[in-house]
Amino acid sequence: MPSIFSKIIAGEVPCHKLAEDEHSFAFLDINPNAPGHALVVPKREVDRYFDLEDQELARLNQFAKKVARALEAVVPCQRVGVAIVGLEVPHAHVHLIPLRAMDDFHFNKPKPKPTHEELAQLADKIRQQFDRMP
């Protein structure tokens, strides 16, 4: 059965898409640690990050770098943190979290509850910035 991320990529489940290329897809986390928390996933469904082929891993990280730069340009933060965690979805994914404080990186803390409209507006700004990136 396809993962929720595969369904998002296929357009079967709605998301706040940030960017997409032939191999990778980025969207806002609907349960973010901090505003702008994004997920970057390979389009090919692979459960474990380190089971990605070397070329896929390199492409995914290059794509994530461009997404992180777009996040930094839009979301006030000191830097974008990166985490490869998550047992809840059997699809490799990278968390990009705009950090204002180390507490933004903790996954068990109370999380902000952005509205659909807030997420849509933020996604639009990040998407526009991403599209301007070299």
N, C-alpha and C positions, 0 to 999 in steps of 0.2 A: 504494500500500500504506500502511495507517495506521502512524503512528509508534508507537514504544514508549509514548510518553506518551498517545496516543489509546487504546491498548490498556489502559493503566492506568486511565484515566478510565472506559472502558467496563466495567471489572471483569474483563477478559480476562487481565490480568497482576496479580498481587497487589502491594500496596504498604502502607505505613504511612501511611494517610490522616490528614491533620491537619484539613482543612476543605474545604468545597465549597459553592458557591452555583450559581445558574443559569448563570453564565458562566465561573467560575474553579474551579480545583482545586489543592490544596496537599498535598504529601506529603514525607516524609523522604527525603533522598538516601541510598541504600544504600552509597554510597562517599563518606562525608562528609569535608569538610575539617576540621570540628570537630563536637562533639556538638550536635545540633539543626539541622544544615545541612538546609535545606528547599528544595524546588523549588515554584514557583508558576507554573501554566500556564493559558492560556486553554483553554476546552473546544473552541473552534473551532480546528482545526489550521491554523496559519499558520506557515510556516517562519521568517520573520524578524520579530523584535520590532517593528521600525519599519514593518513592513507591516501591522500591526494598524490597524484603523480608529481614529480619535481617541477615539470613545466606548469602544471595547474597551480601548484602552490606559489610559484613565482608570479604568475599572472594575477592570482587572487591578491597577493600582497601588494603588487604594483597598483592594482585597482583600489584597494583599501587605502593606500597612501594618497591617492588623488581625492578620494572621498574625505579623508581626514583633513586634507588641506582646505577643502570646501567648507567643512565643519568649522575649522578654526577661523575662517574668514567671516562666518555668519554668527556663530555662537560665542559670546564672551567667555573665554576660558584661558587658563594658563598654558594648557596643552591638551592634546587628545590622547587619552590612555587606551591601551589595546589589551584585550583579554581573549584568550581562547579557552572558554569554559562552556559548560552547559551539557547536562545529561538529559534534559527534557525534550530535545528535538534531535532525532537521529539523522542530522544533516550538518556537515561541517559548517561552522560559522565563526566569524570574527566580530567581537563587540568593539565598537569605537565609541568611547565615552568622553565627551568634553569635560575636563576637570577644572574646577575652581578650587577644590580642596580634595585631599585624599579620601575623605568620607564619600565623595561621589562615586568611588570605585567599589564600595561595599554593596554586594548584591542582596544582603539581608536587611538593610535599613529601610525605613518607610520611604516610599517612592512618590514622586510628584504624580499628579493625576491630570495630565493635559487633556483638554477637550479635543474632539475630532477636528474642530475648526483651527485650534492652535497648532495641532500637528500638521494639518494641511498647509497652513501659512508658512510654518517653519520648513516643511519639505520643499515648498515652492522656492523659497529663498536659497536653500542649499542646492537644489537642482539647478537654479540659474547660475549660481557660483560655480558649480561643477562644470557646467557647459562652457564657461569662460576659461577654464583651466587648460593649460597646454598639455 
